[in-house]
Amino acid sequence: MPIWLYEVSPPVAALIMIVFIECTALIGLVLVRRQLIPRLHYDDGANDAVSGTVQAIGVFYGITVGLIAVGVWNTSSNASELVSKEAASIGALYSDVSGYPSPLREELRAKLREYTMFVIEQAWPAQKRGEGQKITHGIWIVHDFQQKLQSFQPANVSQSILHAETLKAYNTFLEYRRLRVDAVGGGLSNVMWAVIWVGAAISIGIAYFFNIPDIKLHAILVVLMGGFLAMVLFMIIINDKPFYGYVSISSDPYKLILERVIDVSK
């Protein structure tokens, strides 16, 4: 799938998909009716044979594309949920470190704020450009935070309990962060896209062999099939890369934590 298609607005992407598939389908119809159909011998049962083939291919292709569409939608939904969980874990960790003695408390809170700002201002724009895996500054922020946190020695039972809870919250945050970073480069493989496009071509192409004398009626049927396939493929594209392009997951959960948890407690 051309990467630039993810970078345009949804209406433009939908229009491009519809126009491309419809024009290709109609050109194919004209070529088949002029060059191939006259060389074939049709009888009264030809349409029944073609109709059965269309139904068989349509069922298998519909199931395949349907499963892919559901999988892509689930991936996009899970990515959005993962972002919310990471942001929430930052807020929980910030609340926990607020119970540490000064000056460690201020240092840990400053590191969490630095990390949140990094995600909003650097990591997210890089993800939308497809460069999320190249931004490594967040690793060093997390590393510095971990060193400061692990250097703390509890002086009493209450501090020991607080430290244990904070380490647990930190591990949760680290897990969500790693999952989000790993998910940044996700998307359908080239093999899957090849299956989708070849299947679409076969699904439309088989309809060319209906014995319909009126080319206008034949064209209408092909256009309807092509339009439906275009919208299904458009839906897959919109949800294929949740962190990339024009339609990508927002960084609003991090902004919310920054505004309502981190900056409020200053």
Sequence and secondary structure as in RCSB ss.txt:
>XXXX:A:sequence
MPIWLYEVSPPVAALIMIVFIECTALIGLVLVRRQLIPRLHYDDGANDAVSGTVQAIGVFYGITVGLIAVGVWNT
SSNASELVSKEAASIGALYSDVSGYPSPLREELRAKLREYTMFVIEQAWPAQKRGEGQKITHGIWIVHDFQQKLQ
SFQPANVSQSILHAETLKAYNTFLEYRRLRVDAVGGGLSNVMWAVIWVGAAISIGIAYFFNIPDIKLHAILVVLM
GGFLAMVLFMIIINDKPFYGYVSISSDPYKLILERVIDVSK
>XXXX:A:secstr
  GGGGGS HHHHHHHHHHHHHHHHHHHHHHIIIIIGGGS   TTHHHHHHHHHHHHHHHHHHHHHHHHHHHHHH
HHHHHHHHHHHHHHHHHHHHHHTTS TTHHHHHHHHHHHHHHHIIIIIHHHHHTT GGG  HHHHHHHHHHHHHH
T    SHHHHHHHHHHHHHHHHHHHHHHHHHHHHT    HHHHHHHHHHHHHHHHGGGGS  S HHHHHHHHHHH
HHHHHHHHHHHHHHH TTSSSS   SHHHHHHIIIIITTT 
